[in-house]
């Protein structure tokens, strides 16, 4: 039972990091959203696995919540945005794709160097995996900074949030349910608001590239 | 000592023979799978072997301004690949010289072959040869770091960079196979192997269109027996890489005890596993279009990043 727990935890935490790097790799909005869904599901698996291992009912509930919000609802919302503009791709990121992949590798190594120091404070199977969460946060910030389209920026924001969630699960076995509930619903709200923003942006200026918006309209 | 040396010799000879016959058969199998999935009947699976026999019976022809490099390159390709096959853990975990079956040795043996192919392409100084050589070297230079780092990820787990050691350690710890580090390294290896064997997202082995061909451009000047030797070398390289990937993912079936039965079973399992990998690569080929040359660094950087992630998760999840 114990080795299944460890194996599942490692695999799911690895999947969270892998999917965040894949969002830098793929250009199409559709595959971006698929990666985000994979990440949400993997995050839910982490929470449920930890909750089942530590017999923590609150963590199990959190896991279910993550599964519904980050694994199903948020990707479905983003999928609707993608459907409005099916052929859209991240055509011209500020840092080109091969370089951003190398940056992602460097950020991962950095978070390993930093994160293992943090994890060494309380060694354990779960805390040792915390650098993966840190790496996901850093990759998310990188995406926020370098990508130009609004969808990509939302995805970057969600990566940051997922990375923070992964770190809290792994380091503290989850914050109190009420905090997790608040932050998850917050993210949902942010996605909804940003989606409205994008729709109105598209209606007004026919572009979703934030850098092209230089003048104010009435 | 007597028993083990008999066993080492037998497994080495079996490996070289199996890959020399199996490599062309794998190519034939992939061509057949592609043909079938496109609704054609396709050439028989043994067609590459027949082509080799036909080419060997032809006369040797050299271009007028060619030097000794053109004549030597096929031999170097074949010899370096055969050497790499001989010392890798394919049929058994302990072939001859297996103590030097280090991943670095094998990577550089393969690299010797690619360098020889590029020199052969450059020798006659045709435009196509030079173009193909330059492209092949570019892709090789991008693929090689990914390959090295991916294998480093595997050697972190098993505490050895000897391929036989990695395979034996995996046999002893079957739970490693589904670990995140191993899966990421596997993804990187698949990308590298597709790049190194020149299959579809990277190169199209079936085209002679001047703008897109890479490997075919390098061997354009070869004819007759020398073309046969070069193609055999390339087929063996494909066989070696597919078998290595298969044995690193699913090591079961490889001979670990010095008995004749284990060796025979090793050959059979190697054939099945390599055929499964070939099937997978053929399906990737069917489903994807060739990438533009300038998009290739993206794919290979992806492979590199996967292998770095494999190393980091391997270090984190100890």
Interface residues (C-beta under 8 A of the other chain):
Chain A: X3 X7 X10 X11 X13 X14 X15 X17 X18 X21 X25 X97 X98 X101 X102 X104 X105 X108 X109 X112 X115 X116 X128 X129 X131 X132 X135
Chain B: X175 X178 X179 X180 X181 X183 X184 X297 X298 X300 X301 X302 X304 X305 X306 X308 X309 X312 X313 X315 X316 X317 X318
